[in-house]
Amino acid sequence: MSVSRLFVLSTLAERGPMHGHQMRLQVAEDRAESWTDIKPGAIYGVLTRLVREGLVEEVRTERQGNYPERTIYRITSDGRRALETLHDQMLRTVVVATDPFDLALAHSGSVSEDILHEITRARLLELGASLATAESRLTGALPWLSTAEKLVAEHQIARLRTEIAWHEQLRDNIAKIAHEGA
């Protein structure tokens, strides 16, 4: 299941015909990279594949000012059916991603206690910064968010808070971990 595919089909279905650059701008406007696996550069490849599959079609090519020619795309009726299927699949699929950190920690017997503390501190700082950014972004965007968008942002914040709590528990148990590995 491709999130980029879902994004392109959803964007065309909701906003009407667009060119690839407009979709890239939409990724940035939605800050989708911070809460999904969407890569703006992948949009053009996804569009090419969707056209080949008959889920999206080229409407016209236009040029504005000195900008390069841009092809405008729209979703087809087959694309709308595919979008419906993708929505259903993605809404029903539960994903709990694994973190390579967990495997490394489980086999960290040769890593010193000081190094584990240093790594945990760094991870807590990074997670704290991500949480502060997510909370600030939500606060700033709140007046313009739909209920679903607000819940998505709150879901990301809840995950970050849980990660921080777990890392604090790890920090408090590093001495035991290091002692067991010795």
Phi and psi restraints in degrees (value plus and minus 20) as a CYANA .aco file:
   2 SER   PHI    -119.0   -79.0
   2 SER   PSI     101.7   141.7
   3 VAL   PHI     -89.3   -49.3
   3 VAL   PSI     -51.7   -11.7
   4 SER   PHI     -85.3   -45.3
   4 SER   PSI     -59.4   -19.4
   5 ARG   PHI     -83.0   -43.0
   5 ARG   PSI     -66.4   -26.4
   6 LEU   PHI     -81.0   -41.0
   6 LEU   PSI     -62.6   -22.6
   7 PHE   PHI     -81.5   -41.5
   7 PHE   PSI     -68.4   -28.4
   8 VAL   PHI     -83.1   -43.1
   8 VAL   PSI     -69.5   -29.5
   9 LEU   PHI     -82.3   -42.3
   9 LEU   PSI     -63.9   -23.9
  10 SER   PHI     -83.7   -43.7
  10 SER   PSI     -63.3   -23.3
  11 THR   PHI     -83.3   -43.3
  11 THR   PSI     -64.2   -24.2
  12 LEU   PHI     -86.2   -46.2
  12 LEU   PSI     -58.3   -18.3
  13 ALA   PHI     -87.2   -47.2
  13 ALA   PSI     -58.7   -18.7
  14 GLU   PHI    -105.1   -65.1
  14 GLU   PSI     -55.2   -15.2
  15 ARG   PHI    -130.0   -90.0
  15 ARG   PSI     -28.3    11.7
  16 GLY   PHI      67.0   107.0
  16 GLY   PSI    -194.6  -154.6
  17 PRO   PHI     -76.5   -36.5
  17 PRO   PSI     119.2   159.2
  18 MET   PHI    -170.1  -130.1
  18 MET   PSI     143.9   183.9
  19 HIS   PHI    -121.6   -81.6
  19 HIS   PSI     146.0   186.0
  20 GLY   PHI     -76.7   -36.7
  20 GLY   PSI     -59.2   -19.2
  21 HIS   PHI     -84.5   -44.5
  21 HIS   PSI     -57.4   -17.4
  22 GLN   PHI     -82.1   -42.1
  22 GLN   PSI     -57.4   -17.4
  23 MET   PHI     -88.1   -48.1
  23 MET   PSI     -59.3   -19.3
  24 ARG   PHI     -80.3   -40.3
  24 ARG   PSI     -62.1   -22.1
  25 LEU   PHI     -84.2   -44.2
  25 LEU   PSI     -54.8   -14.8
  26 GLN   PHI     -86.2   -46.2
  26 GLN   PSI     -58.7   -18.7
  27 VAL   PHI     -78.1   -38.1
  27 VAL   PSI     -65.9   -25.9
  28 ALA   PHI     -85.5   -45.5
  28 ALA   PSI     -64.1   -24.1
  29 GLU   PHI     -82.0   -42.0
  29 GLU   PSI     -60.5   -20.5
  30 ASP   PHI     -97.7   -57.7
  30 ASP   PSI     -29.7    10.3
  31 ARG   PHI      33.8    73.8
  31 ARG   PSI      16.9    56.9
  32 ALA   PHI     -82.8   -42.8
  32 ALA   PSI     -48.6    -8.6
  33 GLU   PHI     -82.9   -42.9
  33 GLU   PSI     -46.3    -6.3
  34 SER   PHI    -101.5   -61.5
  34 SER   PSI     -35.5     4.5
  35 TRP   PHI    -153.5  -113.5
  35 TRP   PSI     -12.5    27.5
  36 THR   PHI    -160.3  -120.3
  36 THR   PSI     158.6   198.6
  37 ASP   PHI    -114.9   -74.9
  37 ASP   PSI      -0.7    39.3
  38 ILE   PHI     -93.2   -53.2
  38 ILE   PSI     112.1   152.1
  39 LYS   PHI    -133.8   -93.8
  39 LYS   PSI     100.9   140.9
  40 PRO   PHI     -73.4   -33.4
  40 PRO   PSI     -57.3   -17.3
  41 GLY   PHI     -86.0   -46.0
  41 GLY   PSI     -38.8     1.2
  42 ALA   PHI     -99.9   -59.9
  42 ALA   PSI     -34.0     6.0
  43 ILE   PHI     -76.4   -36.4
  43 ILE   PSI     -64.8   -24.8
  44 TYR   PHI     -85.0   -45.0
  44 TYR   PSI     -61.4   -21.4
  45 GLY   PHI     -84.7   -44.7
  45 GLY   PSI     -59.7   -19.7
  46 VAL   PHI     -84.0   -44.0
  46 VAL   PSI     -63.9   -23.9
  47 LEU   PHI     -78.7   -38.7
  47 LEU   PSI     -64.6   -24.6
  48 THR   PHI     -79.2   -39.2
  48 THR   PSI     -65.7   -25.7
  49 ARG   PHI     -85.5   -45.5
  49 ARG   PSI     -61.5   -21.5
  50 LEU   PHI     -86.3   -46.3
  50 LEU   PSI     -55.6   -15.6
  51 VAL   PHI     -84.8   -44.8
  51 VAL   PSI     -66.2   -26.2
  52 ARG   PHI     -79.6   -39.6
  52 ARG   PSI     -54.8   -14.8
  53 GLU   PHI    -104.5   -64.5
  53 GLU   PSI     -25.7    14.3
  54 GLY   PHI      59.1    99.1
  54 GLY   PSI      -4.6    35.4
  55 LEU   PHI    -110.9   -70.9
  55 LEU   PSI     -39.8     0.2
  56 VAL   PHI    -156.7  -116.7
  56 VAL   PSI     127.5   167.5
  57 GLU   PHI    -151.2  -111.2
  57 GLU   PSI     132.6   172.6
  58 GLU   PHI     -98.3   -58.3
  58 GLU   PSI     112.2   152.2
  59 VAL   PHI    -117.2   -77.2
  59 VAL   PSI     -67.8   -27.8
  60 ARG   PHI    -187.4  -147.4
  60 ARG   PSI     152.1   192.1
  61 THR   PHI    -138.1   -98.1
  61 THR   PSI     116.9   156.9
  62 GLU   PHI    -158.0  -118.0
  62 GLU   PSI     140.0   180.0
  63 ARG   PHI    -154.7  -114.7
  63 ARG   PSI     112.7   152.7
  64 GLN   PHI    -140.0  -100.0
  64 GLN   PSI     101.0   141.0
  65 GLY   PHI      38.1    78.1
  65 GLY   PSI    -153.2  -113.2
  66 ASN   PHI    -110.4   -70.4
  66 ASN   PSI     -16.1    23.9
  67 TYR   PHI     -91.2   -51.2
  67 TYR   PSI     135.1   175.1
  68 PRO   PHI     -87.8   -47.8
  68 PRO   PSI     142.6   182.6
  69 GLU   PHI     -80.9   -40.9
  69 GLU   PSI     122.1   162.1
  70 ARG   PHI    -151.1  -111.1
  70 ARG   PSI     116.5   156.5
  71 THR   PHI    -109.1   -69.1
  71 THR   PSI     110.9   150.9
  72 ILE   PHI    -115.1   -75.1
  72 ILE   PSI     113.9   153.9
  73 TYR   PHI    -137.8   -97.8
  73 TYR   PSI     135.1   175.1
  74 ARG   PHI    -161.1  -121.1
  74 ARG   PSI     136.5   176.5
  75 ILE   PHI     -98.0   -58.0
  75 ILE   PSI     124.1   164.1
  76 THR   PHI    -116.0   -76.0
  76 THR   PSI     154.8   194.8
  77 SER   PHI     -85.3   -45.3
  77 SER   PSI     -57.1   -17.1
  78 ASP   PHI     -83.5   -43.5
  78 ASP   PSI     -55.9   -15.9
  79 GLY   PHI     -84.9   -44.9
  79 GLY   PSI     -57.9   -17.9
  80 ARG   PHI     -85.7   -45.7
  80 ARG   PSI     -58.6   -18.6
  81 ARG   PHI     -87.5   -47.5
  81 ARG   PSI     -61.1   -21.1
  82 ALA   PHI     -84.2   -44.2
  82 ALA   PSI     -58.5   -18.5
  83 LEU   PHI     -83.3   -43.3
  83 LEU   PSI     -62.7   -22.7
  84 GLU   PHI     -78.9   -38.9
  84 GLU   PSI     -64.0   -24.0
  85 THR   PHI     -84.7   -44.7
  85 THR   PSI     -64.9   -24.9
  86 LEU   PHI     -80.9   -40.9
  86 LEU   PSI     -65.9   -25.9
  87 HIS   PHI     -75.8   -35.8
  87 HIS   PSI     -68.5   -28.5
  88 ASP   PHI     -79.8   -39.8
  88 ASP   PSI     -67.4   -27.4
  89 GLN   PHI     -81.5   -41.5
  89 GLN   PSI     -67.4   -27.4
  90 MET   PHI     -92.4   -52.4
  90 MET   PSI     -51.8   -11.8
  91 LEU   PHI     -92.3   -52.3
  91 LEU   PSI     -46.9    -6.9
  92 ARG   PHI    -111.2   -71.2
  92 ARG   PSI     -37.4     2.6
  93 THR   PHI    -106.3   -66.3
  93 THR   PSI     106.6   146.6
  94 VAL   PHI    -118.7   -78.7
  94 VAL   PSI     105.7   145.7
  95 VAL   PHI    -139.9   -99.9
  95 VAL   PSI     100.7   140.7
  96 VAL   PHI    -138.8   -98.8
  96 VAL   PSI      79.3   119.3
  97 ALA   PHI     -88.1   -48.1
  97 ALA   PSI     124.0   164.0
  98 THR   PHI    -106.6   -66.6
  98 THR   PSI     130.2   170.2
  99 ASP   PHI    -134.0   -94.0
  99 ASP   PSI     104.3   144.3
 100 PRO   PHI     -77.9   -37.9
 100 PRO   PSI     -42.1    -2.1
 101 PHE   PHI     -76.7   -36.7
 101 PHE   PSI     -59.1   -19.1
 102 ASP   PHI     -81.1   -41.1
 102 ASP   PSI     -64.9   -24.9
 103 LEU   PHI     -84.1   -44.1
 103 LEU   PSI     -64.3   -24.3
 104 ALA   PHI     -82.5   -42.5
 104 ALA   PSI     -59.7   -19.7
 105 LEU   PHI     -86.4   -46.4
 105 LEU   PSI     -62.0   -22.0
 106 ALA   PHI     -82.1   -42.1
 106 ALA   PSI     -44.4    -4.4
 107 HIS   PHI    -138.2   -98.2
 107 HIS   PSI      19.9    59.9
 108 SER   PHI    -120.6   -80.6
 108 SER   PSI       4.0    44.0
 109 GLY   PHI     -75.5   -35.5
 109 GLY   PSI     -49.6    -9.6
 110 SER   PHI    -114.2   -74.2
 110 SER   PSI     -18.9    21.1
 111 VAL   PHI    -110.3   -70.3
 111 VAL   PSI     112.4   152.4
 112 SER   PHI     -89.3   -49.3
 112 SER   PSI     137.5   177.5
 113 GLU   PHI     -80.1   -40.1
 113 GLU   PSI     -61.2   -21.2
 114 ASP   PHI     -81.3   -41.3
 114 ASP   PSI     -62.4   -22.4
 115 ILE   PHI     -85.9   -45.9
 115 ILE   PSI     -62.9   -22.9
 116 LEU   PHI     -80.9   -40.9
 116 LEU   PSI     -60.3   -20.3
 117 HIS   PHI     -83.7   -43.7
 117 HIS   PSI     -64.6   -24.6
 118 GLU   PHI     -81.0   -41.0
 118 GLU   PSI     -66.1   -26.1
 119 ILE   PHI     -83.8   -43.8
 119 ILE   PSI     -63.3   -23.3
 120 THR   PHI     -85.1   -45.1
 120 THR   PSI     -62.0   -22.0
 121 ARG   PHI     -79.3   -39.3
 121 ARG   PSI     -65.8   -25.8
 122 ALA   PHI     -83.0   -43.0
 122 ALA   PSI     -62.7   -22.7
 123 ARG   PHI     -85.5   -45.5
 123 ARG   PSI     -60.2   -20.2
 124 LEU   PHI     -83.5   -43.5
 124 LEU   PSI     -59.7   -19.7
 125 LEU   PHI     -83.6   -43.6
 125 LEU   PSI     -64.2   -24.2
 126 GLU   PHI     -84.4   -44.4
 126 GLU   PSI     -64.4   -24.4
 127 LEU   PHI     -84.7   -44.7
 127 LEU   PSI     -60.0   -20.0
 128 GLY   PHI     -82.6   -42.6
 128 GLY   PSI     -61.0   -21.0
 129 ALA   PHI     -85.7   -45.7
 129 ALA   PSI     -61.3   -21.3
 130 SER   PHI     -83.7   -43.7
 130 SER   PSI     -59.7   -19.7
 131 LEU   PHI     -84.8   -44.8
 131 LEU   PSI     -65.4   -25.4
 132 ALA   PHI     -81.4   -41.4
 132 ALA   PSI     -60.7   -20.7
 133 THR   PHI     -84.0   -44.0
 133 THR   PSI     -66.7   -26.7
 134 ALA   PHI     -83.1   -43.1
 134 ALA   PSI     -62.1   -22.1
 135 GLU   PHI     -86.5   -46.5
 135 GLU   PSI     -61.6   -21.6
 136 SER   PHI     -84.5   -44.5
 136 SER   PSI     -63.1   -23.1
 137 ARG   PHI     -81.9   -41.9
 137 ARG   PSI     -62.8   -22.8
 138 LEU   PHI     -83.7   -43.7
 138 LEU   PSI     -66.4   -26.4
 139 THR   PHI     -78.7   -38.7
 139 THR   PSI     -64.3   -24.3
 140 GLY   PHI     -88.6   -48.6
 140 GLY   PSI     -53.1   -13.1
 141 ALA   PHI    -113.9   -73.9
 141 ALA   PSI     -32.6     7.4
 142 LEU   PHI     -66.3   -26.3
 142 LEU   PSI     -64.5   -24.5
 143 PRO   PHI     -83.0   -43.0
 143 PRO   PSI     -40.7    -0.7
 144 TRP   PHI    -127.4   -87.4
 144 TRP   PSI     -20.7    19.3
 145 LEU   PHI    -107.6   -67.6
 145 LEU   PSI     122.9   162.9
 146 SER   PHI     -94.9   -54.9
 146 SER   PSI     149.7   189.7
 147 THR   PHI     -79.9   -39.9
 147 THR   PSI     -63.0   -23.0
 148 ALA   PHI     -83.9   -43.9
 148 ALA   PSI     -63.1   -23.1
 149 GLU   PHI     -84.6   -44.6
 149 GLU   PSI     -59.1   -19.1
 150 LYS   PHI     -82.8   -42.8
 150 LYS   PSI     -63.3   -23.3
 151 LEU   PHI     -85.6   -45.6
 151 LEU   PSI     -57.4   -17.4
 152 VAL   PHI     -82.3   -42.3
 152 VAL   PSI     -65.4   -25.4
 153 ALA   PHI     -83.1   -43.1
 153 ALA   PSI     -61.1   -21.1
 154 GLU   PHI     -87.0   -47.0
 154 GLU   PSI     -52.2   -12.2
 155 HIS   PHI     -84.3   -44.3
 155 HIS   PSI     -64.7   -24.7
 156 GLN   PHI     -81.4   -41.4
 156 GLN   PSI     -62.9   -22.9
 157 ILE   PHI     -83.9   -43.9
 157 ILE   PSI     -62.4   -22.4
 158 ALA   PHI     -81.9   -41.9
 158 ALA   PSI     -60.4   -20.4
 159 ARG   PHI     -83.8   -43.8
 159 ARG   PSI     -63.2   -23.2
 160 LEU   PHI     -83.8   -43.8
 160 LEU   PSI     -61.5   -21.5
 161 ARG   PHI     -82.5   -42.5
 161 ARG   PSI     -59.8   -19.8
 162 THR   PHI     -85.3   -45.3
 162 THR   PSI     -62.0   -22.0
 163 GLU   PHI     -81.0   -41.0
 163 GLU   PSI     -62.6   -22.6
 164 ILE   PHI     -83.3   -43.3
 164 ILE   PSI     -65.6   -25.6
 165 ALA   PHI     -80.0   -40.0
 165 ALA   PSI     -61.7   -21.7
 166 TRP   PHI     -85.9   -45.9
 166 TRP   PSI     -62.6   -22.6
 167 HIS   PHI     -85.4   -45.4
 167 HIS   PSI     -52.8   -12.8
 168 GLU   PHI     -86.6   -46.6
 168 GLU   PSI     -58.2   -18.2
 169 GLN   PHI     -84.8   -44.8
 169 GLN   PSI     -61.9   -21.9
 170 LEU   PHI     -79.1   -39.1
 170 LEU   PSI     -69.2   -29.2
 171 ARG   PHI     -73.7   -33.7
 171 ARG   PSI     -60.7   -20.7
 172 ASP   PHI     -93.8   -53.8
 172 ASP   PSI     -32.3     7.7
 173 ASN   PHI    -135.4   -95.4
 173 ASN   PSI     -11.8    28.2
 174 ILE   PHI     -82.2   -42.2
 174 ILE   PSI     -60.0   -20.0
 175 ALA   PHI     -79.6   -39.6
 175 ALA   PSI     -62.7   -22.7
 176 LYS   PHI     -84.2   -44.2
 176 LYS   PSI     -62.6   -22.6
 177 ILE   PHI     -81.8   -41.8
 177 ILE   PSI     -66.7   -26.7
 178 ALA   PHI     -84.5   -44.5
 178 ALA   PSI     -59.5   -19.5
 179 HIS   PHI     -86.0   -46.0
 179 HIS   PSI     -61.1   -21.1
 180 GLU   PHI     -85.1   -45.1
 180 GLU   PSI     -51.3   -11.3
 181 GLY   PHI    -102.2   -62.2
 181 GLY   PSI     -35.0     5.0
